[in-house]
Structures are given as structure tokens and as C-alpha cells.
Amino acid sequence: MVHPLRPLRLLRSTPSVAPVPHRTVLSVSGSDATHFLDGLLATTVQGKQSYGAFLHAQGRVIYDVFLYTLPSQSTPTYLIEHDTSPSESLPLFDILKRYVLRSKVRIRDVSQEWDIWAAWGHDHWANERREWTWARSGAVEPVWSKTTTWPWGTEPGVIIDRRAPGMGRRMIVPKGEKPHETSTHDTLGSDAYLLHRILHGVPEGAIDIPPLHAFPIESNLDMMGGVDFRKGCYVGQELTVRTYHTGVVRKRILPTVLSRSSQFGHAALAPNLTIKPSVVTPSSSGSDPELASIRIPRLRGTSTLLSSVLTPCLGPGTAVGLALLRLDHLRPCIELHTDHPKTVPEQSGQRWKVEPWRPDWWPEQPPEEQVDG
């Protein structure tokens, strides 16, 4: 793995605020709103703000979402924020409508009324030491029970982003307005937010968590607090809990440094590039015919590049990104490279070296909780 100090020098230490693009906001209100959402989300809905996900019956992620509350509402009202990028899934609005039946809820698309912003660089949660609960499968959950306040915050319309230490806060503001943080923070573009969450190893939206394809644990929703494995019945619970107790986690999303030897072109990397492993033979093999002739066993499976952003300040032909990686490929003797993107003319014939790093906030699994896969 690459040493994290190299990419992490891109982190901004000054207070910053940036818009979060491509987000849809749905309003779910009514006397049954809390019970209705609690039966669908993979986290417990308690009338408070939170982060979670909607799953389908086979346990794959449909949408990862933030759940906001609003002040001074006569009936329970939630605002659900999620990615609006095209995907194979039905719109969340249509999915929720299917489950209404006789529930006393009203669902509206209010995206034209709200904007989403993120602020970071000033929160006291940046250096927090977390406690964790491990499963033998490799799934892991943050322990919130010892916190004295609600972990996601209690200020209506403002969520403490606890997906990773240092992520800051997430705000929903009236359309066309700006959060008050813009008067005291550096106001940046949306690419700055993308870089910010990549450096923290935080996947988000349809590119990183493809609807109907991604599993919640492989997508790090467990360690980001987006799944409650002790919750009662919800859509997708059976397979998710079974994986937690009896499965083996074979993939995770990790941040990566991407580099190429040829420096031509400035096109951004296309998502969903296949990442293939190759065995690095010892440097001494050239002088040892017997060692050089050893047949290397074929490596199983491939990985996938997700979101990325070019980072010329790290050097020409360099980027950082997130990738869904097979954990058995994360060994010193294995190198990872993207496959040739034949469908992208600007990148035809280019291969990128992929060097992941382990976020420093990730917990270490105790040996007694590990199982052989």
C-alpha cells in the first residue's frame, strides 16, 4: 500500500464550505412517517437526524441517504437527501410510493426547495477515538451508546457527518441561499468536497455505491454507521444480518493513489474501470533461473475503480480515487492496474497504477474475531 502521508497532504486544514451537487430531496410527512421509514431504512428511525440506506429484498443497496428533521412541524416530517445520478434503480420516490399502502404519510419531491452544502475544518470530532463492535465476518460497527448526545446532531437541518472523523457537517439550506458558514469559511467548488471525502475514504452516491449492485458491508456502510445489525424487520435485513454473523467480507472500498507513466492528456478517469492484479516477481529472479521459472498461481477476481479526481499537485499523471478492492489482493507481492478503457477515446491504451492506503480512522480487527475465508 502507498504511504498515506503523500495523498493526505492534499487535506485542507482551514475551515471550508462547498456545495454538494446532484442531490435529490424528498419530503416524507404524516402521523405514520416515523414508523413508515423505520420499516424501510437499514438504521433505526427515532424522530432524529441520521445517515442510512435503503436496501432491496436481496440485501443490496438501493440508495444511501441522509435523513433530516425540520423545526416546528405539527406532524412528523423528514427530508431524505440522496444522489440523483442516473442508475439502474427506480427513483426513490417511486420505491417509497410502493410501500405507502394505508400508511398515513405524504411523499413529495422538494428538490426545487433545497440545496445541500458541506462544511469541514472546524469540528471537534475530527480527532475522535472511536470504539467498535466486530463480527467474525469482518463487519464492524461504531459504538454510539457511550456518547452523551445524539451522534448525528440535534440541530434541525444540520447533520454532524460521522461517517468518518474529519468529514465535518452537512447542511440543507433553502434553494439559492448559502449557509452562514460562507461568511467565516473558504467557499470552494463541488470538486473540493469530492476530494475531501475521497481522502477520508468515504463512498457516496451511485458511482461509489451502485444501486442494485453494491452490498452494504463491502461499501463500508457498517463502519460509517449506516446499518444497524440489531434492528428489527426492514427490507433486506435477512441477508444483511446473515452476512454479518456467518459470512466473510472479501471486499472493501479504499482510497487510492492513481498514477500512469505516460503524461499525455488531462481527461478525468472514467468510473467503473476494472482493476486487475499482477504478481510482482522478486528482483533477484533475473539471476535465478529456477526462481524465475516458478509458475505463479492465477489470482482470483478483479476490483473496480469508483470516483476519482485528478491531482496534478501530487505530480503529473496523478489522481486520487476510491476503489472497491478485493482484500486478498492487498499484499506486498501484488500490484494493481486499471484495465485499458477502450470505451473512452481520451484514455485509450492508458493503464493506471492503483496504490490503495488504509484510512487512519479504520479499526484493526482483533485476531480472535478473524476467520479464514
C-alpha positions in Angstrom: 0.0 0.0 0.0 1.0 3.6 -0.6 2.1 5.6 2.5 -0.9 7.8 3.4 1.2 10.9 4.1 1.6 11.5 0.4 -2.1 11.9 -0.6 -3.1 13.3 2.8 -1.0 16.4 2.3 -3.9 17.4 0.0 -6.3 17.8 3.0 -7.3 21.3 3.8 -6.8 22.3 7.4 -8.6 25.7 7.0 -12.4 25.9 7.6 -14.0 25.3 4.2 -17.5 25.0 2.8 -18.7 23.7 -0.6 -22.0 22.7 -2.3 -22.8 19.1 -2.8 -24.2 18.6 -6.3 -26.6 16.1 -7.9 -28.8 15.6 -4.8 -32.5 14.9 -4.7 -34.6 15.8 -1.6 -37.8 14.1 -0.8 -40.2 15.1 2.0 -42.0 12.3 4.0 -44.5 13.6 6.4 -47.6 12.4 8.3 -48.5 10.7 11.6 -47.1 7.4 10.4 -43.9 8.9 8.8 -41.5 7.6 11.6 -43.0 4.0 11.6 -43.1 4.0 7.7 -39.4 4.9 7.3 -38.3 2.7 10.2 -39.7 -0.3 8.3 -37.6 0.5 5.2 -34.3 2.0 6.3 -31.4 -0.2 7.5 -31.0 2.1 10.5 -33.4 2.8 13.3 -35.6 5.9 12.8 -36.2 7.6 16.1 -37.5 11.0 15.0 -34.0 12.3 14.8 -31.5 13.1 12.0 -29.3 10.2 10.8 -27.5 8.5 8.0 -28.6 5.2 6.5 -29.5 3.2 3.4 -32.5 1.7 1.6 -31.9 -1.9 0.6 -33.8 -4.2 -1.7 -35.0 -7.7 -0.6 -31.7 -9.4 -1.7 -29.7 -7.1 0.6 -28.1 -4.9 -2.0 -28.1 -1.1 -1.6 -30.6 1.0 -3.5 -29.7 4.4 -2.1 -27.5 5.7 0.7 -29.3 8.7 2.3 -29.2 11.4 4.9 -32.3 11.9 7.0 -33.0 15.5 8.2 -35.7 16.8 10.5 -37.3 20.3 10.4 -38.2 22.5 13.3 -41.7 23.5 14.4 -43.6 20.8 12.4 -47.1 19.9 13.5 -46.7 16.4 12.2 -43.5 14.3 11.9 -41.6 15.5 8.8 -38.4 14.1 7.3 -36.3 15.3 4.4 -34.4 12.5 2.7 -31.3 13.5 0.7 -29.8 11.1 -1.8 -27.9 11.0 -5.1 -29.9 11.9 -8.2 -27.4 10.4 -10.7 -28.9 8.0 -13.3 -28.8 4.4 -12.3 -30.5 1.0 -12.8 -32.8 1.6 -9.9 -36.2 3.2 -9.9 -36.3 6.7 -8.4 -36.6 6.6 -4.7 -39.8 8.5 -4.9 -41.4 5.6 -6.8 -40.0 3.0 -4.5 -41.4 4.7 -1.4 -44.8 5.1 -3.0 -45.0 1.3 -3.4 -44.9 0.8 0.3 -47.4 3.5 1.4 -50.5 1.3 1.2 -52.7 2.6 4.1 -49.9 4.4 6.0 -50.8 8.0 6.8 -47.8 9.6 5.0 -47.3 12.1 2.3 -44.3 11.9 -0.1 -43.2 14.8 -2.2 -40.2 15.7 -4.3 -39.0 19.0 -2.8 -35.6 19.2 -4.6 -36.5 22.6 -6.0 -36.8 24.0 -2.5 -33.4 22.9 -1.0 -29.7 22.9 -1.6 -27.1 20.7 0.1 -23.8 22.0 1.5 -20.9 20.5 3.4 -18.5 22.3 5.8 -15.3 21.0 7.4 -12.1 22.0 9.0 -13.5 23.2 12.3 -15.4 20.4 14.0 -14.1 18.9 17.3 -15.0 15.4 16.0 -12.0 15.4 13.6 -9.7 13.6 16.0 -12.1 11.5 17.9 -11.2 8.0 19.1 -14.0 5.6 18.3 -15.0 2.3 19.9 -16.1 -0.6 17.7 -18.0 -3.8 17.8 -16.7 -6.5 15.5 -18.3 -9.6 13.9 -16.2 -12.6 12.9 -17.2 -11.9 9.3 -15.1 -8.8 9.3 -18.1 -6.4 9.6 -17.7 -3.7 12.2 -19.9 -1.1 13.8 -19.2 2.2 15.6 -20.4 2.2 19.2 -22.6 5.2 19.8 -24.1 4.1 23.1 -21.4 5.8 25.2 -21.9 9.3 23.6 -23.9 11.7 25.7 -25.6 13.4 22.7 -27.2 12.1 19.5 -24.2 11.2 17.3 -25.6 12.8 14.1 -26.5 16.1 15.8 -29.8 17.7 17.0 -29.8 21.0 15.2 -32.6 20.8 12.6 -31.2 20.8 9.0 -27.6 20.3 10.1 -26.1 16.8 10.4 -22.8 16.0 12.0 -21.2 13.8 9.4 -19.9 10.9 11.5 -19.2 8.6 8.5 -15.5 9.4 9.2 -13.7 11.6 11.6 -13.0 15.0 10.0 -15.9 14.9 7.5 -17.4 17.9 9.2 -21.1 18.9 8.9 -23.8 18.5 6.2 -26.4 21.2 5.8 -29.7 21.6 4.0 -30.5 25.2 3.1 -33.3 26.9 1.2 -32.7 26.9 -2.6 -30.5 29.7 -3.8 -29.3 30.6 -0.3 -25.9 29.9 1.3 -25.2 28.6 4.8 -23.9 31.1 7.3 -20.6 29.4 7.3 -19.8 31.1 4.0 -19.0 34.3 5.9 -16.3 32.6 8.0 -15.1 29.7 5.8 -13.4 29.5 2.4 -16.1 28.8 -0.1 -14.9 26.1 -2.6 -16.4 24.3 -5.5 -18.0 20.9 -5.5 -14.8 19.1 -6.7 -13.3 20.2 -3.3 -15.9 18.2 -1.5 -15.3 15.2 -3.7 -11.6 15.4 -2.9 -12.4 15.8 0.8 -14.4 12.6 1.0 -12.1 10.6 -1.1 -9.2 11.5 1.2 -11.3 10.3 4.1 -12.2 7.1 2.4 -15.9 7.9 2.3 -18.0 6.5 -0.6 -21.2 8.2 -1.5 -23.9 8.1 -4.2 -24.5 6.0 -7.3 -20.9 5.9 -8.6 -19.4 4.6 -5.4 -22.4 2.6 -4.2 -24.1 1.4 -7.4 -27.8 0.8 -6.8 -28.9 -2.8 -7.0 -25.3 -4.0 -7.2 -23.4 -2.8 -4.0 -23.5 -4.7 -0.8 -23.7 -2.5 2.4 -20.8 -4.1 4.2 -18.5 -4.1 1.2 -19.4 -0.4 0.7 -18.3 0.4 4.3 -21.8 1.3 5.4 -21.3 -0.7 8.5 -18.2 1.2 9.8 -19.8 4.5 8.6 -22.8 3.9 10.9 -25.3 3.3 8.0 -26.5 -0.2 9.1 -28.0 -1.3 12.4 -27.4 -5.1 12.7 -29.6 -5.3 15.8 -32.6 -3.6 14.4 -35.8 -5.5 13.8 -37.5 -6.2 10.5 -36.7 -4.0 7.5 -36.3 -4.6 3.8 -33.1 -6.5 3.1 -32.5 -7.4 6.7 -32.3 -11.2 6.4 -29.3 -11.4 4.0 -27.5 -8.4 5.6 -27.7 -9.9 9.1 -26.8 -13.4 7.9 -23.7 -11.9 6.2 -22.8 -10.1 9.4 -22.9 -13.3 11.5 -21.9 -16.1 9.2 -20.3 -14.5 6.0 -16.9 -13.3 5.2 -16.2 -9.8 4.0 -14.0 -10.2 0.9 -14.1 -6.6 -0.5 -13.9 -3.1 0.9 -13.9 0.4 -0.6 -10.5 2.0 0.0 -8.9 5.4 -1.1 -6.2 5.0 -3.7 -3.4 7.0 -5.4 -3.6 6.5 -9.2 -0.6 7.2 -11.5 0.5 6.5 -15.1 3.8 6.5 -16.8 2.6 8.5 -19.9 1.7 12.1 -19.1 -0.4 12.9 -22.2 -4.0 14.0 -21.8 -5.8 15.6 -19.0 -9.1 13.7 -19.1 -10.6 12.6 -15.8 -10.7 8.8 -15.2 -14.0 7.1 -16.1 -15.6 5.3 -13.2 -16.2 1.5 -13.2 -12.8 0.7 -14.7 -11.7 -2.8 -14.0 -8.6 -3.2 -11.8 -6.6 -6.3 -12.3 -3.9 -7.8 -10.0 -0.5 -9.0 -11.1 2.2 -10.7 -9.0 5.5 -8.8 -8.6 8.3 -11.2 -9.0 11.4 -10.8 -6.8 14.1 -8.6 -8.3 16.6 -11.5 -7.9 14.6 -13.7 -10.2 16.5 -12.4 -13.2 19.7 -14.1 -11.9 18.0 -17.2 -10.6 16.6 -19.3 -13.5 14.9 -21.7 -11.1 13.1 -18.9 -9.2 12.2 -17.1 -12.5 10.6 -20.3 -13.8 8.2 -20.7 -10.9 4.7 -20.8 -12.1 2.6 -18.1 -10.4 -1.0 -19.3 -9.5 -3.7 -17.3 -11.1 -5.2 -14.6 -8.9 -9.0 -14.7 -8.5 -11.3 -11.9 -9.3 -10.9 -8.2 -10.1 -11.6 -4.9 -8.4 -13.4 -1.7 -9.6 -12.4 1.9 -9.7 -15.2 4.3 -8.5 -15.0 8.1 -8.0 -11.7 9.8 -8.8 -10.3 13.3 -9.2 -7.1 14.4 -10.9 -4.4 15.8 -8.5 -1.6 17.4 -10.6 -0.1 18.9 -7.4 1.0 15.3 -6.4 2.8 15.1 -9.8 1.9 14.9 -13.5 -0.4 12.0 -14.4 -1.6 11.5 -10.8 -5.1 11.2 -9.3 -6.8 10.0 -6.1 -9.9 7.9 -6.0 -12.0 5.3 -4.3 -11.9 1.7 -5.4 -13.8 -1.5 -4.4 -10.9 -3.8 -3.9 -10.6 -7.5 -3.1 -8.9 -7.7 0.3 -6.8 -10.7 -0.8 -5.2 -8.5 -3.4 -3.8 -6.1 -0.8 -0.4 -7.8 -0.3 3.1 -6.5 -0.9 3.7 -9.0 -3.7 0.7 -7.8 -5.8 0.4 -4.7 -8.0 -2.9 -3.4 -9.2 -3.5 -1.6 -12.5 -6.6 -0.5 -14.3 -7.6 -2.3 -17.5 -7.4 -0.4 -20.8 -10.5 1.8 -21.1 -11.4 1.1 -24.7 -14.7 2.9 -24.4 -13.0 6.3 -23.5 -11.0 7.6 -26.5 -9.0 10.1 -24.4 -7.8 7.2 -22.2 -7.4 4.5 -24.9 -4.3 2.5 -24.2 -3.6 4.0 -20.8 -3.2 2.0 -17.7 -3.1 3.5 -14.2 -1.2 2.0 -11.3 -3.5 1.7 -8.3 -2.0 2.1 -4.9 -4.5 2.0 -2.0 -4.0 3.1 1.5 -5.8 2.3 4.7 -7.6 5.3 6.3 -6.1 6.0 9.7 -9.6 6.0 11.3 -10.2 2.4 10.3 -10.2 0.0 13.3 -7.9 -3.0 13.5 -9.7 -6.3 13.7 -8.7 -8.3 16.9 -7.1 -11.7 16.0 -9.8 -13.5 18.0 -12.5 -12.0 15.8 -10.9 -13.1 12.5 -11.9 -16.0 10.4 -10.2 -17.6 7.5 -12.0 -17.0 4.2 
